[in-house]
Amino acid sequence: MSYRLQRRFAQLVWWGEEFSSDDLTSSGAVTLDASHEPNSRNNGIGGMFSSASRDGHIVPVGVVKSKAPHRKGGMIRTWKATPSGVAWAGRTLRVYESDG
């Protein structure tokens, strides 16, 4: 997983506001695969959300229409951090800060 993408994900969790995958990829961080081929490496972004949900760091709270052109207005989940997610994000961001 890209350093920039993982750091951005931790920031979204840390801020504690509702967010979606559009918020993750619209930050200027490069998507995993700009061509958006079916079954391509973009599954890594979904995997990041699945893993964080499974670990109890985020919970789904709703759905919104995606603003990403390749999604063609399809619905995507919105997420909110849990207290353990905020703690995880704080630890993760401190590691990134100490690395330079």
SULFEN-V766292 format. One record per residue. N is the residue number from 0. SS is DSSP state (~ for helix, > for strand, _ for the rest). OMEGA is omega in whole degrees, -180 to 180 (* if undefined). Layout:
BEGIN
n=N ss=SS omega=OMEGA
n=N ss=SS omega=OMEGA
END
This chain:
BEGIN
n=0 ss=_ omega=-179
n=1 ss=_ omega=177
n=2 ss=~ omega=-177
n=3 ss=~ omega=-180
n=4 ss=~ omega=180
n=5 ss=~ omega=178
n=6 ss=~ omega=178
n=7 ss=~ omega=179
n=8 ss=~ omega=179
n=9 ss=~ omega=178
n=10 ss=~ omega=180
n=11 ss=~ omega=178
n=12 ss=~ omega=-178
n=13 ss=~ omega=-178
n=14 ss=~ omega=174
n=15 ss=_ omega=178
n=16 ss=_ omega=177
n=17 ss=_ omega=-179
n=18 ss=> omega=180
n=19 ss=_ omega=177
n=20 ss=~ omega=175
n=21 ss=~ omega=179
n=22 ss=~ omega=179
n=23 ss=~ omega=-174
n=24 ss=~ omega=-180
n=25 ss=_ omega=-176
n=26 ss=_ omega=-172
n=27 ss=_ omega=175
n=28 ss=_ omega=-178
n=29 ss=_ omega=175
n=30 ss=_ omega=-177
n=31 ss=_ omega=180
n=32 ss=_ omega=-175
n=33 ss=_ omega=-179
n=34 ss=_ omega=179
n=35 ss=_ omega=177
n=36 ss=_ omega=177
n=37 ss=_ omega=179
n=38 ss=_ omega=-179
n=39 ss=_ omega=-176
n=40 ss=_ omega=177
n=41 ss=_ omega=174
n=42 ss=~ omega=178
n=43 ss=~ omega=178
n=44 ss=~ omega=176
n=45 ss=~ omega=178
n=46 ss=~ omega=178
n=47 ss=~ omega=179
n=48 ss=~ omega=180
n=49 ss=~ omega=-180
n=50 ss=~ omega=180
n=51 ss=~ omega=178
n=52 ss=~ omega=180
n=53 ss=~ omega=180
n=54 ss=_ omega=179
n=55 ss=_ omega=-179
n=56 ss=_ omega=179
n=57 ss=> omega=176
n=58 ss=> omega=178
n=59 ss=> omega=-179
n=60 ss=> omega=-179
n=61 ss=> omega=177
n=62 ss=> omega=176
n=63 ss=> omega=173
n=64 ss=> omega=178
n=65 ss=_ omega=176
n=66 ss=_ omega=-179
n=67 ss=_ omega=-176
n=68 ss=~ omega=-177
n=69 ss=~ omega=179
n=70 ss=~ omega=176
n=71 ss=_ omega=177
n=72 ss=_ omega=178
n=73 ss=_ omega=-179
n=74 ss=> omega=176
n=75 ss=> omega=180
n=76 ss=> omega=168
n=77 ss=> omega=-172
n=78 ss=> omega=175
n=79 ss=> omega=-179
n=80 ss=> omega=170
n=81 ss=_ omega=176
n=82 ss=~ omega=178
n=83 ss=~ omega=177
n=84 ss=~ omega=178
n=85 ss=~ omega=177
n=86 ss=~ omega=178
n=87 ss=~ omega=-178
n=88 ss=~ omega=178
n=89 ss=~ omega=178
n=90 ss=~ omega=-178
n=91 ss=~ omega=-179
n=92 ss=~ omega=177
n=93 ss=~ omega=177
n=94 ss=~ omega=-180
n=95 ss=~ omega=179
n=96 ss=~ omega=-179
n=97 ss=~ omega=179
n=98 ss=_ omega=176
n=99 ss=_ omega=*
END
